[in-house]
Amino acid sequence: MLEEEQLNLDDNPDVYNVLNNSLLDHKIDLMANNDDDLKVSLDDVFISENIIEIENVDYTIEGEDILSDINIYIPQQSCVVILGISGSGKSTLLRLMSGLSNPTRGTVKVMGKDLGKMFHRERLKFINQNIAYVFQEGGLINNLTVYENLVIPLKYHGHKSDKVIKSLVDPILDRFSIGNIKNKYPGKLSYGQKKFVGLARAFLLNPKILFLDEPSSNIDMETTALFLDMIRKYIILGGTVISVTSDMIFANYVASILGILNEGKIIEYGTPSRIKTSENQNTKKVIKNIHKEADLADELLKLMSKGS
């Protein structure tokens, strides 16, 4: 990446306005759009200092090492995707990076703050002000409607007025095209709809860092494309994304940095081009096994669709 070609959105107001308006007013499919101004590569977006630093982190449960000697540095306004097969420790790593779990050893720094040295209440406040986490199934509360699920974080942050809450939620309903399901309960939603509502709720408070746990698993390609579109725009407008997945399509489309997790250890960490051309045999094995898992999942879905 040449420094002369780096894009600082502050110096390119026209590009910034196009992207910002598309984010707020309507969805634009960046993958199919022919407007050159909208084809902004994430590699060209200006990246500054590290927003997250994970150093010498171990995580042990009942004497079993789940994660060992994890060292990760995440630049601001980047998208870091950790790839690994099922059971490799991806979700555990994501919880540690987001402050939802504590490491057995090592330090987790977010925006320069060591989460392990914070008092519980201070840490919760810091996380709620700066971080959003989208769980595998959306993390919705089953006995609340979609609208009520969206309102929860706003009320937690002190928004009492129904008028104010409505003024914040309605644009999100429009942006994500979920107004038609706002009165439905999670049990009546598809897997993809639950994830989309979870992402919408995460965006409500405009977090600085967005954590995604298997964001594209078990959802169709159309929903995946919409999901990717929203995430990409969020990054271009200044957000930082950390995701764990076994979806190579998702990783290839949105990642600016890839990490390979194998048996609880990061065995490789770098740009997508570096990972794709890696001669590391363990990295090649992990990627091969990820493809095998994807093929098995596709076969299972076909069998299930035939039986229904």
C-alpha positions in Angstrom: 0.0 0.0 0.0 1.5 3.3 -1.2 1.3 6.2 1.2 0.4 8.5 -1.7 -2.6 6.4 -2.4 -3.9 6.4 1.2 -7.3 8.0 1.5 -8.0 10.4 4.3 -11.8 11.0 4.3 -11.3 14.4 5.9 -9.4 15.4 2.7 -12.0 13.9 0.4 -15.4 15.4 1.5 -17.2 14.3 -1.7 -16.4 10.6 -1.1 -17.2 11.0 2.6 -20.6 12.6 1.8 -21.5 9.9 -0.8 -20.7 7.2 1.8 -22.4 8.9 4.7 -25.6 9.7 2.8 -25.8 6.1 1.5 -25.4 4.8 5.1 -28.1 7.1 6.5 -30.6 7.2 3.7 -30.6 4.0 1.7 -28.6 0.8 1.0 -26.2 0.7 -1.9 -24.7 -2.6 -2.9 -20.9 -1.7 -3.0 -20.2 -5.1 -4.6 -22.2 -4.3 -7.7 -22.2 -0.5 -7.9 -20.3 1.0 -10.9 -19.7 4.4 -9.3 -15.9 4.7 -8.9 -16.3 7.1 -6.0 -18.0 4.3 -4.0 -15.4 1.7 -4.7 -13.2 2.7 -1.8 -10.8 -0.1 -0.8 -10.4 -0.6 2.9 -6.7 -0.9 2.2 -6.8 2.8 1.2 -8.4 4.1 4.3 -6.0 5.9 6.6 -5.2 3.7 9.6 -3.8 5.2 12.8 -2.5 3.8 16.1 -3.6 0.6 17.7 -7.0 0.7 19.3 -6.6 -2.8 20.9 -3.5 -4.5 22.2 -3.5 -8.2 23.4 -0.2 -9.2 25.0 0.8 -12.7 26.3 -2.7 -13.8 26.9 -3.6 -17.3 28.1 -7.0 -18.6 29.0 -7.4 -21.8 31.0 -10.4 -23.7 32.2 -10.0 -26.4 34.8 -6.4 -26.9 33.9 -7.0 -27.1 30.1 -5.4 -24.5 27.9 -8.1 -22.9 25.6 -5.9 -20.1 24.4 -2.1 -19.8 24.7 0.3 -16.9 24.3 -2.0 -14.7 22.2 -0.4 -11.4 21.0 -2.5 -9.3 18.7 -2.3 -5.6 17.8 -5.4 -4.0 16.1 -5.1 -0.7 14.3 -7.9 1.9 14.6 -10.3 1.9 11.6 -9.4 -1.6 10.5 -11.2 -4.9 10.1 -9.4 -7.8 11.8 -10.9 -11.2 11.0 -9.7 -14.3 13.0 -10.1 -17.5 11.0 -10.3 -21.0 12.6 -12.2 -24.2 12.5 -15.0 -25.0 15.0 -13.6 -25.5 18.5 -10.4 -23.6 17.9 -11.2 -21.0 20.6 -12.5 -18.2 18.3 -15.5 -17.2 20.4 -13.4 -17.3 23.6 -10.8 -15.0 22.0 -13.5 -12.6 20.9 -14.9 -12.4 24.5 -11.5 -11.7 25.9 -10.7 -9.0 23.4 -14.1 -7.3 24.1 -13.7 -7.4 27.9 -16.6 -9.9 28.4 -14.2 -12.4 29.9 -11.0 -12.2 31.8 -7.7 -13.8 30.7 -6.0 -16.3 33.0 -2.7 -14.4 32.2 -1.7 -11.4 30.1 -3.1 -8.0 29.4 -6.0 -6.7 27.2 -5.8 -3.0 26.4 -8.6 -1.2 24.7 -8.1 2.4 23.6 -5.0 2.5 25.9 -6.8 1.2 29.0 -5.9 -2.0 30.7 -9.2 -3.7 31.2 -7.7 -6.0 33.9 -6.9 -3.0 36.1 -10.3 -1.5 36.0 -12.9 -1.8 38.8 -16.0 -3.8 37.7 -18.3 -0.9 37.4 -15.8 1.3 35.7 -15.0 -1.4 33.2 -18.7 -2.0 32.4 -19.2 1.7 31.8 -16.2 1.9 29.5 -17.4 -1.2 27.5 -20.9 0.1 27.2 -19.7 3.5 26.0 -17.3 2.3 23.4 -18.0 -1.3 22.4 -20.8 -3.3 20.8 -20.9 -7.1 20.5 -23.1 -9.0 18.1 -23.6 -12.6 19.2 -23.9 -15.6 16.9 -27.7 -15.6 17.1 -28.1 -11.9 17.6 -28.4 -12.0 21.4 -32.1 -11.0 21.4 -34.4 -11.4 24.4 -37.1 -13.8 23.4 -40.0 -12.3 25.3 -39.4 -8.8 23.8 -40.3 -7.6 20.3 -37.7 -6.4 17.9 -38.5 -2.8 18.7 -38.2 -3.5 22.5 -34.9 -5.3 21.9 -33.6 -2.2 20.1 -34.7 0.1 22.9 -32.9 -1.7 25.7 -29.4 -0.1 25.2 -30.9 3.3 24.8 -32.8 3.1 28.1 -29.7 1.7 29.8 -27.8 4.8 28.6 -30.4 7.1 30.2 -32.7 7.9 27.3 -36.1 8.0 29.1 -38.3 9.9 26.7 -40.3 7.8 24.3 -40.1 10.6 21.7 -36.3 10.7 21.9 -36.1 6.9 21.7 -38.4 6.8 18.7 -36.3 9.5 16.9 -33.2 7.2 17.4 -34.8 3.8 16.6 -36.9 4.7 13.6 -33.8 5.7 11.4 -32.2 2.4 12.3 -35.4 0.5 11.3 -35.3 2.3 8.0 -31.6 1.9 7.4 -31.7 -1.9 8.0 -35.1 -2.3 6.4 -36.5 -4.1 9.4 -39.5 -1.8 10.1 -41.8 -4.6 8.9 -40.7 -6.9 11.7 -40.5 -4.4 14.5 -43.5 -5.9 16.4 -42.4 -9.5 16.0 -40.8 -11.7 18.7 -37.4 -13.3 18.0 -39.1 -16.8 17.9 -40.9 -15.6 14.7 -37.7 -14.4 13.0 -35.3 -16.3 10.7 -31.7 -16.8 11.8 -30.6 -14.1 9.4 -33.2 -11.6 10.7 -32.1 -12.2 14.3 -28.5 -11.4 13.3 -29.5 -8.3 11.3 -31.5 -7.0 14.3 -28.5 -7.7 16.5 -26.3 -5.6 14.2 -28.9 -2.8 14.1 -29.0 -2.7 17.9 -25.2 -2.6 18.0 -25.2 0.5 15.6 -27.7 2.4 17.7 -25.1 3.8 20.1 -22.5 4.4 17.4 -19.7 2.3 19.0 -16.1 2.9 18.3 -15.4 -0.9 18.2 -17.7 -3.6 16.9 -17.2 -7.3 17.7 -18.8 -9.9 15.5 -19.1 -13.6 16.4 -19.6 -15.7 13.3 -21.6 -13.0 11.6 -22.4 -14.8 8.4 -23.0 -18.3 9.6 -26.3 -19.9 8.7 -27.6 -17.0 6.7 -28.4 -16.7 3.0 -26.2 -14.9 0.5 -28.5 -11.9 0.2 -28.5 -11.3 3.9 -24.7 -11.8 4.0 -24.3 -9.2 1.3 -26.4 -6.7 3.2 -24.4 -7.5 6.4 -21.1 -7.0 4.6 -22.3 -3.8 3.1 -23.2 -2.3 6.5 -20.0 -3.4 8.1 -17.8 -2.0 5.3 -19.5 1.4 5.4 -19.1 1.4 9.2 -15.3 0.9 8.8 -15.0 3.5 6.1 -16.8 6.0 8.4 -14.3 5.4 11.2 -15.3 2.3 13.1 -13.1 -0.7 14.0 -14.3 -4.3 13.5 -13.0 -7.5 15.0 -14.7 -10.7 13.9 -14.2 -14.4 14.3 -15.4 -16.7 11.6 -14.9 -19.8 9.5 -16.4 -18.1 6.4 -13.7 -17.4 3.8 -16.1 -15.3 1.7 -16.8 -12.9 4.5 -13.0 -12.8 5.5 -11.9 -12.1 1.9 -14.4 -9.3 1.3 -14.1 -7.2 4.4 -10.8 -8.0 6.2 -7.8 -5.7 6.2 -5.9 -8.0 8.6 -6.3 -11.8 8.9 -5.3 -14.0 11.8 -5.2 -17.8 11.8 -6.2 -19.5 15.0 -5.2 -23.1 15.4 -5.5 -25.2 18.6 -5.7 -22.1 20.8 -2.7 -20.2 19.2 -2.4 -17.5 16.6 -0.1 -19.2 14.1 -0.1 -16.3 11.6 -1.3 -12.7 11.5 -1.0 -10.2 8.6 -2.6 -8.8 5.5 -4.9 -11.1 3.5 -2.5 -11.2 0.6 0.3 -12.4 2.9 -2.0 -15.1 4.4 -3.2 -16.3 1.1 0.3 -16.8 -0.2 1.7 -18.2 3.1 3.9 -21.3 3.0 3.1 -22.1 6.6 1.9 -25.7 6.5 -0.3 -25.3 9.5 -2.0 -22.2 8.0 -2.7 -24.1 4.8 -4.1 -27.0 6.8 -6.5 -24.7 8.8 -7.7 -23.0 5.5 -8.2 -26.4 3.9 -10.2 -27.7 7.0 -12.3 -24.5 6.9 -13.3 -25.2 3.3 -14.1 -28.8 4.3 -16.4 -27.6 7.1 -18.1 -25.2 4.7 -18.7 -28.0 2.2 -20.2 -30.3 4.9 -22.5 -27.4 6.1 -23.7 -26.9 2.5 -24.5 -30.6 2.2 -26.4 -30.6 5.5 -28.5 -27.6 4.4 -29.3 -29.4 1.1 -30.4 -32.5 3.0 -32.5 -30.4 5.4 -34.2 -28.5 2.6 -35.1 -31.8 0.8 -36.6 -33.2 4.0 -38.8 -30.1 4.7 
